[in-house]
Amino acid sequence: QAQLVESGGGLVQSGGSLRLTCVGSGFTLSDVIMTWHRQAPGKAREGVATFAPGGATFYTDSVKGRFTASRDDAKNELYLQMDNLQLEHTAVYYCQNFDSQLWGQGTQVTVSS
């Protein structure tokens, strides 16, 4: 059964960094379009980054230069490196198999001042 599991969230001070991990099982991440989304308190879920099978990455404007998506094909894992985090980045972060609309359970990122 296909599954996605995120980890790596936590509490970080403003200006700090976190790396989120999304582990895929039951399918090959490199065969599909993978995305990272986030949902802040009281707001709709929004896309953050897209990672295409060929390796191309696309980011929403608000995270360009701050977030970096990458993939380890040997481990079947997707990552989101987040640097210089600010209060507005507090949210639950999710990875998604865009092709099948499979979602992970999310990981909480909380940025404190």
C-alpha positions as CSV (number, residue, x, y, z in Angstrom):
1,Q,0.0,0.0,0.0
2,A,1.4,3.4,-1.0
3,Q,2.2,5.7,1.9
4,L,4.0,8.9,2.6
5,V,5.5,9.8,6.0
6,E,6.9,13.2,6.9
7,S,9.3,14.0,9.7
8,G,11.8,16.7,10.7
9,G,9.4,19.3,12.0
10,G,9.8,21.0,15.4
11,L,10.3,24.2,17.2
12,V,12.9,26.5,15.9
13,Q,13.9,30.1,16.6
14,S,13.5,32.8,14.0
15,G,16.4,32.7,11.6
16,G,17.0,29.0,12.2
17,S,16.8,26.0,9.8
18,L,15.0,22.7,9.5
19,R,15.1,19.9,7.0
20,L,11.9,18.0,6.5
21,T,12.0,14.4,5.2
22,C,9.2,12.6,3.3
23,V,9.6,8.8,3.0
24,G,7.7,7.1,0.3
25,S,6.7,3.4,0.3
26,G,4.7,1.4,-2.2
27,F,5.8,3.5,-5.2
28,T,8.9,5.2,-6.6
29,L,9.1,8.9,-5.8
30,S,11.2,9.6,-8.9
31,D,8.5,8.3,-11.2
32,V,5.9,10.9,-10.1
33,I,5.5,14.6,-9.5
34,M,6.0,15.3,-5.8
35,T,5.0,18.4,-4.0
36,W,5.4,20.1,-0.6
37,H,2.5,22.0,0.8
38,R,1.8,23.8,4.1
39,Q,-1.2,24.8,6.1
40,A,-0.9,27.7,8.6
41,P,-3.4,28.1,11.4
42,G,-6.7,29.4,10.1
43,K,-5.5,29.4,6.5
44,A,-6.0,27.1,3.5
45,R,-3.4,24.6,2.5
46,E,-0.9,26.1,-0.1
47,G,1.7,24.7,-2.4
48,V,5.3,25.4,-1.5
49,A,7.5,23.4,-3.9
50,T,7.1,21.0,-6.8
51,F,9.7,18.3,-7.6
52,A,9.4,16.8,-11.1
53,P,10.6,13.3,-12.0
54,G,13.5,14.6,-14.0
55,G,14.7,16.7,-11.0
56,A,13.4,20.1,-11.9
57,T,12.1,22.1,-9.0
58,F,9.6,24.9,-8.7
59,Y,8.9,27.1,-5.7
60,T,6.2,29.5,-4.7
61,D,7.5,33.1,-4.8
62,S,7.4,33.5,-1.0
63,V,10.0,30.7,-0.4
64,K,12.4,31.2,-3.3
65,G,15.9,31.5,-2.1
66,R,14.9,30.2,1.3
67,F,13.6,26.7,0.8
68,T,15.3,24.0,-1.3
69,A,13.7,20.7,-2.3
70,S,15.8,17.6,-3.1
71,R,15.4,13.9,-3.5
72,D,17.4,10.8,-2.7
73,D,16.4,8.1,-5.2
74,A,18.3,5.3,-3.4
75,K,16.3,6.0,-0.2
76,N,13.1,6.9,-2.0
77,E,13.0,10.1,0.1
78,L,12.1,13.7,-0.6
79,Y,13.5,16.6,1.4
80,L,12.7,20.2,2.1
81,Q,15.6,22.3,3.4
82,M,14.2,25.4,5.1
83,D,16.6,28.2,6.0
84,N,16.2,31.6,7.7
85,L,12.8,30.6,9.0
86,Q,10.5,33.3,10.1
87,L,7.3,33.4,12.2
88,E,5.1,33.3,9.1
89,H,6.5,29.9,8.2
90,T,4.8,28.3,11.1
91,A,2.5,25.6,9.6
92,V,1.9,21.9,9.2
93,Y,4.0,20.8,6.2
94,Y,2.8,18.0,4.0
95,C,4.3,16.1,1.1
96,Q,2.1,14.8,-1.7
97,N,2.3,12.4,-4.6
98,F,0.6,14.8,-7.0
99,D,-0.2,12.0,-9.6
100,S,-2.2,9.9,-7.2
101,Q,-3.2,12.7,-4.8
102,L,-1.7,10.7,-1.9
103,W,-0.9,12.8,1.1
104,G,1.3,12.3,4.2
105,Q,0.1,13.0,7.7
106,G,2.1,16.2,8.0
107,T,4.8,17.5,10.3
108,Q,4.4,20.6,12.5
109,V,6.9,23.5,12.1
110,T,6.8,26.2,14.7
111,V,9.0,29.2,14.5
112,S,9.4,31.3,17.6
113,S,10.7,34.8,18.0
